[in-house]
Amino acid sequence: MRKNDYFRLAVLVGLVAGITALHYTTSIAKPEYHDIYRRLYYVPIVLGGLWFALRGGVATAIVVSALYAPHVVFQWGHHPGVALEQYLEILLYNLIGFLTGFLSQREIMQRVRAEKTAHRLEDSYAKLREQADLVLEIEEQLRRADRLSALGELSAGMAHEIRNPLGSIRGTAEILKDGIDPSDKRYEFAGILIKEVDRLNRVVQDFLDFSRPGGVRQEHFDLREALEEVLLLTRQQTLKGGVRTRFEVEEPPPVAGDREQFKQAFLNLVLNAVQAMPSGGDLVISAQVAGDELLLRFADTGQGIAPEALERIFNPFYTTRSEGTGLGLAITHRIVQGHGGRIEVQSRVGEGTVFTLHLPLPSGEERGT
């Protein structure tokens, strides 16, 4: 029993014992007092039914009857009329105890059923919320897929038409630059022209990367080796930007997928981290096996991402930098999703950002174990 039940039981015992003591210590020459006492028995009987349901009401009534009956037999036995009335009172004790306990029991059962129904409704509501969130996520994925499809058709048609003139412009600018004295201002303008042509060429290349078919080449490759190659490619940018890179990937299991596409995704995340730390900082790359997934984290100590921008950073063309195309993270998201994985982002403004890639691991048979 609970602590509260022990207290209630003590109250019932005290009431029954006190009323019984009053009966046995009060002379029958004062019948008006006995009328009050025997009606006081209804208090513990009703309380027993309310507090302990049917079992409590019946048990209290039986105990009261057992304690009150000797008083009736031995002290009121020579008053047949009075004794009969008191015997009927004992019968009424048990009837009241039964009815009070029965009604209390029904109320408790109804309350239990209502609580169970409430729990079922809560579970159903939680499942509906999960399904609603899933529907919203699927809708967002469909909208993103529509944007990607439109972008793919547009970029595939425009890229080849743009790259040829860009190549001609760059070649002409290089020829002009070679024929200009470095002290001439036009030499600097020619350099700016070449630089801007290269930037446009990178934008066109991003379009082409984004318009590639969704199919991936399935192969098992060494994740650590692929990451080391990406860090080697970005070594100059990290040194120039004062970014310290820490590599916490020991011997992760092999990853299945297109190695070159994954390198592109890793490269985008590293460059994104470097650009987020214009005054330098730390970039930590770590890997952890969790069940049938490999968690690959890219954590930087950069400027962070505003909460209102977190839901949009994977959308094509969304960027917070004037020189960005808004396609780097969108391409990364597409690559990871195309390999059956997912990417999550956590960020605090002024503290940094963590991108976590959830990559499915190949089964034991596929790994050759």
RAKAPE-V984436 format. One record per helix or strand of 2 or more residues. SS is the DSSP state (h for helix, s for strand). FROM is the first residue (numbers start at 1). LEN is the number of residues. If there is no record, write none. Layout:
<<SS;FROM;LEN> <SS;FROM;LEN>>
This chain:
<<h;3;23> <h;31;45> <h;80;99> <h;185;26> <s;219;3> <h;223;11> <h;235;6> <s;243;6> <s;255;3> <h;259;17> <s;281;10> <s;293;8> <h;307;4> <h;328;11> <s;342;7> <s;352;10> <h;364;4>>
